[in-house]
């Protein structure tokens, strides 16, 4: 079981907090949803009596409490300094999202989580702040600056990193830049990109969690025991990096088209360059799997039967992009 039975209540309130933020018509209701979301995630981190989990929960609580303090401070300054409200709330939401230049806490918190907890942090915990941030599309400079900086920090931060959780954290920061730019286009655009991102991240995290892989050396040991890992894992990573024709390229393709139509040439240049850097360190990780494939081992059909069905489903999810042009041929 991923979480103990006693944690199901907190999973319910966690989802309820995000739903409350999305469905609320007032900023106070949105803030209540954020706090409910925060207080529900802390017990999910503390599922084991481990000092590492306690330290991670404390780090996460302090950072999120600081973001909530900025939101409350902006409401206190409403009457006297109304021009400071929007910048403070944007800073608070960027801090809660882990977007640059407030990304410093995100890789460290990810490093102290298990894979199911890390997936919640990468997916559900980003929905409510992103929805609130979409109301500030008129403040283009701060969000655009954060998007460009997130693209650079997410790409450069993943170089020379061998921890898989930190790699997923920097990848999330890089993908956050695309979603921040998508806010300027439409709500449908950033929701589409967010949906693709959480599905592709799920396919990779299911793979890592099934075999308890947390570092690059763990993956190398798996590749020797089952040669099919040498094929499945590179395809999943290349899809996350947005390499065509895999599924991860579909939202980036839509984004590139919309950014060209809206004449966002300058941020598009940084986003594409950062995507190339992320593909570089994905390939750096995957080269040993590709180079050390033993063709003789593939004649043993028993090795394929050992693959869990979830791994096969994740592989099929990431090759949907290959089948995408087929309906247009008829």
C-alpha positions in Angstrom: 0.0 0.0 0.0 1.4 3.4 -1.0 0.0 5.2 2.0 -1.3 3.7 5.2 -5.1 3.5 5.7 -5.0 6.2 8.3 -3.7 8.7 5.7 -6.8 8.4 3.4 -8.5 11.2 5.4 -5.6 13.5 4.7 -5.6 12.5 1.0 -9.3 13.5 0.9 -8.7 16.9 2.6 -5.7 17.5 0.4 -7.9 17.1 -2.7 -10.6 19.1 -1.1 -8.3 22.0 -0.4 -7.3 22.2 -4.1 -11.0 21.9 -5.1 -11.9 24.7 -2.7 -9.3 27.0 -4.1 -10.3 26.4 -7.7 -14.0 26.7 -7.1 -13.9 29.7 -4.7 -15.0 33.2 -5.8 -13.1 35.1 -3.2 -9.4 35.4 -2.3 -10.2 34.5 1.3 -11.7 31.2 0.1 -8.7 30.5 -2.1 -6.4 31.2 0.9 -8.4 28.8 3.1 -8.0 26.1 0.3 -4.2 26.7 0.3 -3.9 26.3 4.0 -6.1 23.2 4.1 -3.9 21.8 1.3 -0.7 22.5 3.3 -2.0 21.1 6.6 -3.1 17.9 4.9 0.2 17.3 3.1 2.3 17.5 6.3 0.9 14.3 7.9 1.3 12.5 4.5 5.1 13.3 4.7 5.2 12.0 8.3 4.0 8.5 7.5 7.2 7.0 9.0 9.0 7.8 12.2 12.1 8.9 10.5 14.3 12.0 11.2 14.7 12.6 7.4 10.9 12.8 6.9 10.6 15.1 10.0 13.2 17.5 8.6 11.6 17.5 5.2 8.1 18.2 6.7 9.6 21.1 8.7 11.3 22.6 5.7 8.1 22.4 3.6 6.0 23.8 6.4 8.3 26.8 6.9 8.5 27.7 3.2 4.7 27.4 2.7 4.0 29.4 5.9 6.3 32.1 4.6 4.2 32.2 1.3 1.0 32.4 3.3 2.5 35.2 5.4 3.1 37.2 2.2 -0.6 36.7 1.2 -1.8 37.9 4.6 0.6 40.8 4.6 -0.8 42.0 1.2 -4.3 42.1 2.6 -3.1 44.2 5.6 -1.5 46.7 3.2 -4.6 47.0 1.0 -5.7 50.3 2.4 -2.4 52.1 2.6 -0.2 50.6 -0.1 -2.5 49.1 -2.7 0.1 49.0 -5.4 2.1 46.4 -3.4 -0.7 43.8 -3.2 -0.2 42.1 -6.6 3.6 41.9 -6.4 3.4 40.4 -2.9 0.8 37.8 -3.9 2.7 36.8 -7.0 5.9 36.4 -5.0 4.0 34.2 -2.5 2.5 32.0 -5.2 5.9 31.6 -7.0 7.4 30.6 -3.7 4.7 28.0 -3.1 5.2 26.7 -6.6 8.9 26.5 -6.3 9.5 28.6 -9.4 12.6 30.7 -9.8 14.0 32.8 -8.2 12.3 31.1 -5.2 13.2 27.6 -6.3 16.0 27.0 -3.7 13.8 24.9 -1.4 12.2 22.6 -4.0 15.1 20.1 -4.7 16.0 19.8 -1.0 12.4 18.9 -0.1 12.1 16.5 -3.0 15.2 14.7 -1.8 13.6 13.9 1.5 10.4 12.4 0.1 9.4 9.0 -1.1 8.2 8.7 -4.7 4.4 8.8 -3.9 4.9 11.9 -1.7 7.1 13.4 -4.4 4.4 12.9 -7.0 1.9 14.7 -4.8 4.3 17.6 -4.5 4.8 17.6 -8.3 1.1 17.5 -9.2 -1.7 18.2 -6.8 0.3 20.8 -4.8 0.9 22.9 -7.9 -2.7 23.1 -9.0 -4.1 25.6 -6.5 -1.2 28.1 -6.7 -1.2 27.9 -10.5 -4.9 28.7 -10.6 -4.5 31.7 -8.4 -1.5 32.9 -10.4 -3.6 32.8 -13.6 -5.6 35.7 -12.2 -2.5 37.9 -12.5 -1.9 37.6 -16.3 -1.9 41.4 -16.5 1.3 41.6 -14.4 3.3 40.2 -17.3 6.8 41.4 -16.3 7.1 39.5 -13.0 5.6 36.2 -14.3 7.6 36.4 -17.6 10.8 37.1 -15.7 10.1 34.1 -13.4 9.3 31.9 -16.4 12.6 32.7 -18.2 14.6 32.3 -15.0 12.9 29.0 -14.2 13.8 27.7 -17.6 17.4 28.5 -17.1 17.6 27.3 -13.4 15.7 24.1 -14.2 18.0 23.3 -17.1 21.4 24.2 -15.5 20.5 22.8 -12.1 20.1 19.3 -13.4 23.6 19.1 -14.7 26.0 16.7 -12.8 23.1 15.5 -10.6 22.8 11.8 -9.9 19.9 11.8 -7.5 16.7 10.9 -9.4 14.5 12.9 -7.1 16.6 16.1 -7.7 16.5 15.5 -11.4 12.7 15.3 -11.3 12.7 18.5 -9.2 14.8 20.5 -11.6 12.7 19.1 -14.5 9.6 20.3 -12.7 11.1 23.8 -12.4 11.9 23.8 -16.1 8.4 22.7 -17.0 7.0 25.3 -14.7 8.4 27.9 -17.1 6.3 26.6 -19.9 3.2 26.7 -17.7 3.9 30.2 -16.6 4.1 31.4 -20.2 0.9 29.4 -21.0 -0.9 31.6 -18.4 -0.6 34.5 -20.9 -2.2 32.5 -23.7 -5.3 31.0 -22.1 -6.4 28.9 -19.1 -7.1 26.0 -21.4 -3.4 26.1 -22.6 -1.8 25.9 -19.1 -4.3 23.2 -18.0 -3.5 21.2 -21.1 0.2 21.4 -20.5 -0.3 20.7 -16.7 -2.3 17.6 -17.6 0.3 16.2 -19.9 3.0 16.9 -17.4 1.4 15.1 -14.5 0.6 12.0 -16.7 4.2 11.8 -18.0 5.6 12.3 -14.5 3.3 9.6 -13.2 4.7 7.1 -15.8 8.3 7.7 -14.7 7.6 7.8 -10.9 5.6 4.6 -11.1 8.7 3.0 -12.7 11.0 4.4 -10.0 8.7 3.4 -7.2 8.1 -0.1 -8.4 11.8 -0.9 -8.2 12.7 1.5 -5.3 15.2 3.4 -7.5 16.4 6.7 -6.0 19.8 7.1 -7.6 21.5 6.6 -10.9 23.4 3.5 -9.6 20.0 1.8 -8.8 19.0 2.1 -12.4 22.2 0.6 -13.7 21.7 -2.4 -11.5 18.2 -2.8 -12.8 19.4 -2.7 -16.4 21.7 -5.6 -15.9 18.9 -7.8 -14.3 16.3 -7.0 -17.1 17.4 -5.7 -20.5 14.0 -4.3 -21.3 14.7 -1.5 -18.8 17.3 -0.3 -21.2 14.6 0.4 -23.7 11.6 1.5 -21.6 13.4 4.0 -19.3 15.1 6.0 -22.1 11.7 6.4 -23.9 10.1 7.7 -20.7 12.8 10.2 -20.1 12.9 11.4 -23.7 9.1 11.9 -23.5 9.5 14.0 -20.4 12.2 16.1 -22.1 9.8 16.8 -25.0 11.6 15.0 -27.8 9.4 14.4 -30.8 7.6 12.2 -31.6 6.9 11.1 -28.0 3.9 12.3 -26.0 5.8 15.0 -24.1 6.3 16.9 -27.4 2.6 17.4 -27.9 2.1 20.2 -25.3 5.4 21.9 -26.2 4.3 21.8 -29.9 1.0 23.6 -29.0 3.0 26.1 -26.9 5.5 26.9 -29.6 2.7 27.5 -32.1 0.7 29.8 -29.7 3.9 31.7 -28.7 4.7 32.3 -32.3 1.2 33.5 -33.0 1.4 35.9 -30.0 4.9 37.1 -31.1 6.6 35.9 -27.9 9.9 35.3 -29.7 12.3 36.3 -26.8 10.9 34.0 -24.1 10.5 31.2 -26.7 14.2 31.3 -27.4 15.0 30.7 -23.8 12.5 28.0 -23.4 13.8 26.1 -26.4 17.4 26.5 -25.3 16.5 25.2 -21.8 14.7 22.2 -23.3 17.8 21.3 -25.3 19.9 21.4 -22.1 17.4 19.2 -20.2 17.6 16.7 -23.1 21.4 16.8 -22.8 21.4 15.7 -19.2 18.7 13.1 -19.8 20.8 11.6 -22.6 23.8 11.7 -20.3 21.9 9.5 -17.9 20.6 7.2 -20.6 23.7 6.6 -22.6 24.9 3.7 -20.4 21.6 2.0 -21.0 21.8 2.4 -24.7 25.5 1.4 -25.0 25.5 -1.6 -22.8 22.5 -3.4 -24.2 23.2 -7.1 -24.7 21.2 -8.4 -27.7 21.6 -12.0 -26.5 19.6 -11.3 -23.4 16.6 -10.3 -25.5 16.1 -13.9 -26.7 14.9 -14.8 -23.2 11.2 -14.1 -23.1 10.9 -14.7 -19.4 12.4 -11.3 -18.7 9.5 -9.6 -20.3 7.0 -11.5 -18.2 8.7 -10.0 -15.1 7.7 -6.5 -16.1 4.7 -5.2 -14.0 1.7 -4.1 -16.0 2.0 -0.5 -14.7 5.4 -0.3 -16.4 4.0 -1.4 -19.7 1.1 1.0 -19.4 3.5 3.9 -18.7 5.4 2.9 -21.8 2.2 3.0 -23.9 1.3 6.4 -22.5 4.6 7.9 -23.7 4.3 6.6 -27.3 0.8 8.1 -27.9 2.6 11.0 -29.7 3.9 8.5 -32.3 0.3 7.5 -33.1 -1.0 11.1 -33.1 -0.6 11.8 -36.9 -2.3 8.6 -37.9 -5.9 10.1 -37.8 -4.9 12.9 -40.1 -3.8 10.4 -42.8 -7.4 9.3 -43.5 
